Amino acid sequence: MRWELNRLALAITSMVALAFLVPLIYATGKIAHDRAIGDARQQAAAMVAALAVNADPQLLTSAVASTVAGSAGRLAVHLPGIAPVGHSHVTDAEVAQANLYRRPVTADAAGGLVYLQPSVLSDGRSVVIEVFVPDEEMRRGVWPAWLALGALAIVLVAGSVLFADRLGGRLVRATRDLAGSSRRLGAGDLAVRIDPSGPPELRDAANAFNAMAADLRRLLDAERELAADLSHRLRTPLTALRLDAETMPPGPIADRMRQACDMLDEELEAIIAGARLGVEARGKQQSDLVEVLADRLAFWSALAEDQFRPWEVVGGQTPVPVPLPRSELILAVDSLLGNVFAHTPEGVAFRVTVSQAGLLVDDAGPGIADPQAAVQRGVSGAGSTGLGLDIVRRVAEAAGGRLEISRGPLGGARIGLVLPVRDETPPPQPRPAARRRRTPS
């Protein structure tokens, strides 16, 4: 944009400079020509005065030699009946024509121009004074004047472009600040603000941006508080559920109910704490995918044993850091694992693969016929809310990755939370040496 403004200023000032420069160049040449003719006229007038005193040829020879033009061989006096006094550059016919017109005339000659001034002596004879003006004399001072005009035009154009560049720099800086701040706001930096600068329109846009950022932050804070309030309201039915679990007779089912109540209570605490965090604090959080997966498998493995589902885990020997809060990562892992239990019959096996490239969950179920419809929020063909895979997609994109849905090696669906990897190596395929198999006893 700055270069475009400079080119615009260059084009405008160049056209203005040319509009003045061309007439001035013509006028300079015309002035030099008129000056040379004026000098010739003055010297011819001096000879007319000398002829009025005495027209003797010998005296005229001395008078011609005493002038600047005569000493340079550029002046002659044409008297009737005798040869010209001085050096002539015209023909007799041109002299006769000047006598006929009875007024000063000019005639072309080799290497210049001849000024002919007719006059009448006291005895009535006609006389013509000739002054030769060479081309160099008519162009004297023209080139320096043209160079000066050209230099002045260049200085004016360069100065105007420099001035436009300084003005355009302010405009471009203000525009870049607004664009950069908009990108930072879109990336989640709600603390970004702009120092209004530039022309009034951009200052007004900067003030509107600051107001929008403040309103957006206020709305997000209100949404977080609402989420925290809703999560807190779940404690009442959870307390009733816990009391019912405590009254159950001892046994595996009662233990599992109490364990589920404890885990649900922990999840509510995490949701409330995460909802109350600001966007800046949430953006700085980091969680270990392997640790979260191990924690959630402790819950889902018990359900898998109840449903006689064979399952295995591949990988997980090294930590996999993910730039997300633990609560969001738990939500994504639960959505991936819960999708298997919700949409495949009991007894269907599944496999979990974790690596630096992300998390893959394969199952041996019927698969997903329409992956595009499966990620539409609120759309489900199995009677659920249709939010599970959309949650995984949102979490994956927040971590800079993507959601992958395809057919896996077990014959069913493969759903993956694929993370960005610098060397772009694909997720490792299951290898027998890395497996930790769990089968129902």
ZIBELFEN-V119306 format. One line per field, one symbol per residue. ss: DSSP state (~ for helix, > for strand, _ for the rest). psi: psi as a letter, one per 40 degrees, with the letter a starting at -180 (. if undefined). A space follows every 50 residues. Layout:
ss: ???
psi: ???
This chain:
ss: _~~~~~~~~~~~~~~~~~~~~~~~~~~~~~~~~~~~~~~~~~~~~~~~~~ ~~~___~~~~~~~~~~_~~~~___>>>>>_____>>_____~~~~~~~~~ ~___>>>>>__>>>>>>>>>_____>>>>>>>>>~~~~___~~~~~~~~~ ~~~~~~~~~~~~~~~~~~~~~~~~~~~~~~~~~~~~_____________~ ~~~~~~~~~~~~~~~~~~~~~~~~~~~~~~~~~~~~~~~~~~~~~~~___ _~~~~~~~~~~~~~~~~~~~~~~~~~__~~~~~___>>~~~~~~~~~~~~ ~~~~~~____>>>>>_____>>___~~~~~~~~~~~~~~~~~~______> >>>>>__>>>>>>_______~~~~_____________~~~~~~~~~~~__ _>>>>>>_____>>>>>>_____________~~~>>>>___
psi: dddddddddddddddddddddddddddddddddddddddddddddddddd dddhfhdddddddddeiddddefeiihhiheiiihahieiiddddddddd dfihiiiiiheaihhhhiihideeihihhhhhhidddeeheddddddddd ddddddddddddddddddddddddddddddddddddeegeehihhhiaid dddddddddddddddddddddddddddddddddeddddddddddddeiii iddddddddddddddddddddddddeiidddddeihihdddddddddddd ddddddefhiiihhaediighhgiidddddddddddddddddeiiiehii hhhhaeeahhhiifaeahdgddddehhehieeeaefedddddddddddee aihhhahieeeaihhighihhdefiiiiihhddeighhih.
